[in-house]
Amino acid sequence: MSRYHARRSRLLGAAGVVLLIAAVIALVSGVRAQRHAPQPPPAAASPVAVTPRSPQVHPSSRSATTHGPILTRSSPTRLDVPAIGVHTSLLRIGLTASGLIQTPPLGPDSHAYWLTASPTPGQLGPATIIGHVDSAANGPAVFFRLGALRPRDGIAVTRADGTVAEFTVERVVEYPKAQFPTQAVYGNLDHAGLRLITCGGTFNPATGSYESNVVVYAHLASSHPA
């Protein structure tokens, strides 16, 4: 082989290695980007027009200031959020002795959990459903794409009494955990509301947890037989 051709072969070989490395980096970066949970943009935090709210109304009562449809108490059994591909049975979760929400178990079969201390979906007040965003062992979890929801998206909750409560998303907000607005999320309402909650923002390796929460606010729009 001539000196020129030998040199050219070495250069092409080196270029091929560089391209291969670049391709691997691009692939890894792409996979990492795909596995990062969607975060809600600021525009998603602007609420759509809904009925006014009254923080003085007790969640279990109804008065002349109550707005929108209200359903009687019935435990939720299933959650469907077509816009983000969520179709899951609903399990129950309660509070710890200190009044904090229990942490759902992490496993390959990820479920959403209705907080039993909150109203049932369709009752007056903020019914609350929580779920994990992901885990190191099992990857994306049930609420991995929760931050991709947008105002006016639909949420369906099937209940034990054979009704399906249809909710409409009002807004999607990411809050730093240190500034979580407890009253805004769990406070009394004048309508049947729904909160979907998961972790979001930046993952902190030192604490082993995410630094924010993603909260979806929704209201009951209608109901129908399952």
C-alpha positions in Angstrom: 0.0 0.0 0.0 1.4 3.4 -0.8 2.3 5.9 1.9 -0.6 8.1 0.8 -3.2 5.3 0.9 -1.9 4.1 4.3 -2.2 7.6 5.7 -5.7 8.1 4.2 -6.8 4.7 5.7 -5.6 5.8 9.2 -7.4 9.1 8.9 -10.6 7.4 7.7 -10.3 4.9 10.5 -9.8 7.7 13.1 -12.8 9.6 11.6 -14.9 6.6 11.9 -14.1 6.1 15.6 -14.9 9.8 16.2 -18.2 9.5 14.4 -19.0 6.3 16.3 -18.3 8.0 19.6 -20.4 11.0 18.6 -23.2 8.7 17.6 -23.1 6.9 21.0 -23.0 10.3 22.8 -26.0 11.5 20.8 -27.9 8.2 21.5 -27.2 8.4 25.2 -28.1 12.1 25.3 -31.3 11.3 23.4 -32.3 8.5 25.8 -31.6 10.7 28.8 -33.7 13.5 27.3 -36.6 11.1 26.6 -36.5 9.8 30.2 -36.6 13.3 31.8 -40.2 13.9 32.9 -42.0 16.8 31.1 -42.1 20.0 33.1 -45.1 22.3 32.8 -44.4 25.7 31.1 -45.4 28.9 32.8 -48.4 29.2 30.5 -49.9 26.1 31.9 -50.1 27.7 35.3 -52.7 30.2 34.1 -56.1 29.0 35.1 -58.9 28.6 32.6 -62.2 30.4 33.4 -64.1 28.3 36.0 -66.7 29.0 38.6 -65.6 31.2 41.5 -64.2 29.6 44.7 -65.0 30.2 48.3 -62.5 29.1 50.9 -65.1 29.3 53.7 -67.1 26.4 52.4 -66.5 23.1 54.2 -65.6 20.2 51.9 -68.4 17.9 53.3 -71.2 20.5 53.2 -73.2 22.2 50.4 -74.5 25.7 50.5 -76.0 28.3 48.2 -72.5 29.4 47.2 -71.6 25.9 45.8 -70.9 25.8 42.1 -71.0 23.1 39.4 -72.1 19.4 39.7 -71.5 17.6 43.0 -71.6 13.8 43.5 -72.2 11.8 46.6 -69.4 10.0 48.3 -68.0 6.9 46.5 -64.5 5.5 46.5 -62.5 5.8 43.2 -61.4 2.7 41.5 -59.8 3.8 38.2 -58.0 6.8 36.7 -57.8 7.6 33.0 -55.9 10.6 31.6 -55.9 10.0 27.8 -53.7 13.1 27.0 -50.7 11.5 28.7 -51.5 7.9 28.3 -52.4 7.1 31.9 -54.9 4.2 32.4 -54.5 2.7 35.9 -56.4 1.2 38.8 -56.5 3.4 41.9 -55.3 2.2 45.3 -55.6 3.9 48.6 -53.1 5.8 50.7 -53.5 7.6 54.0 -51.6 9.9 56.4 -48.8 9.1 58.8 -49.1 9.6 62.5 -47.6 13.1 62.1 -50.1 14.0 59.5 -47.9 13.7 56.4 -49.0 11.8 53.2 -47.6 8.3 53.2 -45.1 7.5 50.5 -46.5 5.1 47.9 -44.3 2.0 47.4 -41.9 2.0 44.5 -42.2 -1.0 42.2 -42.4 -2.1 38.6 -46.2 -2.1 38.6 -46.7 1.6 39.3 -50.2 2.8 40.4 -51.8 6.0 41.4 -53.2 6.4 44.9 -56.3 8.2 46.2 -55.6 10.0 49.4 -58.3 8.8 51.8 -58.1 11.9 53.9 -59.4 13.9 51.0 -63.0 13.9 49.5 -63.8 11.2 46.9 -63.6 12.5 43.3 -66.8 14.2 42.6 -67.5 15.3 46.2 -67.3 18.9 47.2 -63.7 19.8 47.9 -60.2 18.9 46.6 -60.1 15.1 45.9 -56.4 14.2 45.8 -54.6 11.5 43.8 -50.8 11.0 44.0 -48.3 8.9 42.1 -44.6 8.5 41.5 -42.8 10.2 38.6 -40.1 7.6 38.2 -37.5 5.4 40.0 -33.9 4.5 39.4 -34.8 0.8 39.4 -37.9 0.8 37.2 -37.7 4.0 35.1 -40.8 6.1 34.3 -43.7 5.6 36.7 -47.5 6.3 36.5 -47.2 10.1 36.6 -44.0 10.5 34.5 -45.8 12.7 32.0 -48.1 14.6 34.4 -46.3 17.8 33.6 -47.3 17.5 30.0 -51.0 18.0 30.8 -52.5 21.3 29.7 -55.6 23.4 30.6 -58.8 21.9 29.2 -57.4 18.3 29.0 -59.8 15.7 30.4 -59.5 13.4 33.4 -61.9 10.5 34.1 -62.3 8.8 37.4 -64.3 5.7 37.7 -66.1 5.2 41.0 -67.3 2.3 43.0 -71.0 3.3 42.6 -70.7 2.8 38.8 -70.3 6.4 37.8 -67.5 8.1 35.9 -66.6 11.6 37.1 -65.3 13.7 34.2 -62.9 16.5 35.2 -61.4 19.3 33.2 -57.8 20.5 33.9 -57.7 24.2 35.0 -53.9 24.6 35.3 -50.6 22.7 35.9 -48.1 24.2 38.3 -44.6 23.2 39.5 -43.9 24.3 43.1 -40.5 24.0 44.9 -41.2 21.7 47.9 -40.0 24.3 50.3 -42.7 26.7 49.0 -45.5 24.2 48.6 -48.9 26.1 48.9 -50.7 23.8 51.2 -53.9 25.9 51.4 -54.2 26.4 47.7 -53.8 22.7 47.0 -55.8 21.1 49.9 -57.9 24.0 51.1 -61.7 24.2 51.0 -63.5 24.8 47.6 -67.0 25.8 46.5 -67.0 23.0 43.8 -65.9 19.4 43.2 -62.2 19.7 42.5 -59.4 17.2 41.8 -55.6 17.4 42.4 -53.1 15.1 40.7 -49.7 15.4 42.4 -46.2 14.0 41.7 -42.5 15.0 42.0 -40.9 17.3 39.5 -38.1 19.7 38.9 -34.4 18.8 39.5 -33.4 15.5 41.2 -31.1 16.0 44.1 -28.7 13.0 44.5 -27.7 14.2 48.0 -31.3 13.9 49.3 -32.4 11.2 46.9 -35.5 13.1 45.9 -36.8 15.7 43.5 -36.8 19.4 44.6 -40.3 20.3 43.4 -43.9 19.0 43.0 -46.0 19.1 39.9 -49.7 19.8 40.8 -52.6 19.5 38.3 -55.7 21.4 39.3 -59.0 20.2 37.8 -62.8 20.6 38.4 -65.7 18.3 37.9 -67.4 19.0 34.5 -69.9 16.1 34.3 -70.6 12.5 35.2 -72.1 9.4 33.5 -72.6 5.7 34.1 -69.5 3.6 33.6 
